[in-house]
């Protein structure tokens, strides 16, 4: 871009970091994150650090992810700690998971996802007494397990959705597109393949 006189902005870097995250390109992502300010005077935002931490968590570099959080020039938010906690849950890192959950709950004491992820982490490690204590604490705080959710990011806006969710203003168009994609996939299936389970999955999404 610079060769053509076009300077990258924060959105450009966010796209590059997301690509590095999906490709597991740790070295490249670190280079681009550092070059934001060093080469172009752009201060990284939480979204940029979230990509970096997410990538480090995906490849199992949890201590590096924690160090990145510790050295951020801005305060980490709930999303940052939730990313680290999710990574600890995947890789079974109980000690660091406790730290992430504690930090998350300092910011948002009634965040049910922190309790759920930490409970799952304890369960995976066979720490059933800790699971029981945590669930008792959840019950005392009248927290309940929310339905499974997911999210996508388009530009700089995040969209969260749940199973059977129709709250999104474009839900009708979204479901129409899902049906269209389902039909397209069914056409490409081999005759012996069963599309019933796929239909159930799509309609329940």
C-alpha positions in Angstrom: 0.0 0.0 0.0 2.8 2.4 1.0 4.4 1.8 -2.4 1.3 3.4 -4.0 1.1 6.3 -1.6 -1.7 4.7 0.4 -1.1 4.7 4.1 -2.7 1.9 6.2 -5.1 2.9 8.9 -6.4 1.1 12.0 -9.0 -0.8 10.0 -6.4 -2.1 7.6 -4.3 -3.3 10.5 -7.3 -5.0 12.1 -7.9 -6.9 8.9 -4.3 -8.0 8.7 -4.3 -9.1 12.3 -7.5 -11.1 11.8 -5.9 -12.8 8.8 -2.8 -13.6 10.9 -5.0 -14.9 13.7 -6.8 -17.3 11.4 -3.5 -18.5 9.8 -1.7 -18.8 13.1 1.0 -16.4 11.9 2.4 -15.4 15.3 5.6 -13.8 14.2 4.0 -11.8 11.5 1.2 -10.6 13.8 3.6 -9.3 16.3 5.5 -7.5 13.6 2.4 -5.8 12.3 1.1 -4.9 15.8 4.5 -3.3 16.6 4.7 -1.5 13.3 1.3 0.2 13.8 2.8 2.9 16.0 6.5 2.5 15.1 5.9 3.0 11.3 2.6 4.8 11.1 1.9 6.4 14.4 -1.3 4.4 14.9 -2.1 3.5 18.5 -3.5 0.0 18.7 -7.0 -0.3 20.1 -8.6 -3.1 22.2 -9.7 -4.8 18.9 -6.1 -5.2 17.7 -4.9 -6.6 21.0 -7.9 -8.9 21.1 -6.8 -10.4 17.8 -3.3 -10.9 19.1 -4.4 -12.5 22.3 -6.9 -14.7 20.5 -4.2 -16.0 18.1 -1.7 -16.7 21.0 -4.5 -18.5 22.8 -5.4 -20.6 19.7 -1.8 -21.9 19.3 -1.4 -22.5 23.0 0.9 -19.7 23.9 -1.1 -18.7 27.0 1.7 -17.2 29.0 2.6 -15.0 26.1 -1.1 -14.0 25.8 -1.1 -13.0 29.5 2.2 -11.0 29.0 0.6 -9.2 26.1 -2.3 -8.2 28.3 0.0 -7.1 31.1 2.0 -4.8 28.7 -1.0 -3.3 27.0 -1.0 0.5 27.3 -4.8 0.5 27.7 -6.9 -1.3 30.3 -8.1 -4.7 29.2 -11.9 -5.1 29.1 -14.2 -8.0 29.7 -13.8 -9.3 26.1 -10.0 -9.5 26.5 -10.2 -11.6 29.7 -12.9 -13.7 28.2 -10.7 -14.6 25.2 -7.9 -15.6 27.6 -10.3 -17.6 29.8 -11.7 -19.4 26.7 -8.2 -20.3 25.6 -7.3 -21.6 29.1 -10.5 -23.7 28.9 -9.5 -25.2 25.6 -5.9 -26.0 26.6 -6.7 -27.0 30.2 -4.6 -24.3 31.9 -6.3 -24.1 35.3 -4.0 -21.6 37.1 -4.1 -19.0 34.4 -7.8 -19.6 33.9 -8.4 -18.7 37.5 -6.5 -15.5 37.0 -8.5 -14.6 33.8 -11.8 -15.4 35.5 -10.9 -13.3 38.6 -9.9 -10.3 36.4 -13.1 -10.7 34.3 -15.3 -10.8 37.5 -13.6 -7.7 38.9 -14.8 -5.8 35.9 -18.2 -7.5 35.6 -19.1 -9.4 38.8 -22.3 -10.9 37.4 -20.7 -12.2 34.2 -22.2 -15.7 33.9 -19.8 -16.7 31.1 -16.8 -16.4 33.5 -18.5 -18.9 35.9 -19.5 -21.3 33.1 -16.1 -21.3 31.5 -14.3 -21.7 34.8 -16.7 -24.5 35.9 -16.0 -26.3 32.6 -12.3 -25.9 33.1 -12.5 -27.4 36.6 -14.6 -30.2 35.3 -12.1 -31.0 32.6 -9.4 -31.2 35.2 -11.6 -33.5 37.4 -11.8 -30.8 40.2 -15.4 -31.7 41.1 -15.3 -30.0 44.5 -14.3 -26.7 42.9 -17.1 -27.2 40.3 -19.6 -27.7 43.1 -18.5 -24.6 45.0 -18.6 -22.5 41.8 -22.1 -23.7 40.9 -23.3 -23.0 44.4 -21.9 -19.5 44.1 -23.7 -19.1 40.7 -27.0 -20.2 42.3 -26.5 -17.8 45.2 -26.0 -14.9 42.8 -29.1 -16.2 40.8 -26.9 -16.6 37.7 -28.1 -19.1 35.1 -26.5 -20.6 32.1 -27.5 -18.7 29.0 -28.2 -20.4 25.7 -25.2 -21.1 23.4 -24.2 -18.1 21.4 -21.8 -17.0 18.8 -20.7 -13.8 17.2 -19.2 -12.4 14.0 -17.4 -9.1 13.4 -18.2 -7.1 10.3 -16.0 -4.0 10.0 -15.7 -2.7 13.6 -19.2 -3.9 14.7 -19.8 -7.2 16.5 -23.0 -9.1 16.0 -24.0 -11.7 18.7 -26.7 -14.3 18.0 -28.2 -17.2 19.9 -30.0 -20.4 19.0 -33.4 -19.7 17.4 -32.6 -16.0 17.8 -34.9 -13.5 15.9 -33.9 -10.3 17.7 -31.5 -9.1 15.0 -33.1 -6.4 12.7 -32.1 -8.4 9.7 -33.1 -11.9 11.0 -35.5 -12.5 8.2 -32.8 -11.9 5.5 -30.3 -14.0 7.6 -32.6 -17.0 7.7 -33.4 -16.7 4.0 -29.7 -16.8 3.2 -29.2 -19.8 5.5 -32.0 -21.7 3.6 -30.4 -20.7 0.3 -27.0 -22.0 1.4 -28.6 -25.2 2.7 -30.2 -25.8 -0.6 -26.9 -25.2 -2.4 -25.1 -27.6 -0.1 -27.7 -30.3 -0.5 -27.3 -30.1 -4.3 -23.6 -30.8 -3.9 -24.1 -33.7 -1.6 -23.4 -37.2 -2.8 -26.6 -39.3 -3.2 -25.7 -41.6 -0.3 -25.2 -38.6 2.1 -28.0 -37.7 4.3 -28.9 -34.0 4.5 -31.4 -34.3 7.3 -28.9 -33.6 10.1 -27.6 -30.6 8.1 -31.1 -29.2 7.7 -31.7 -29.5 11.5 -28.4 -27.7 12.2 -29.2 -24.9 9.8 -32.7 -24.3 11.0 -31.6 -24.4 14.6 -28.7 -21.9 14.0 
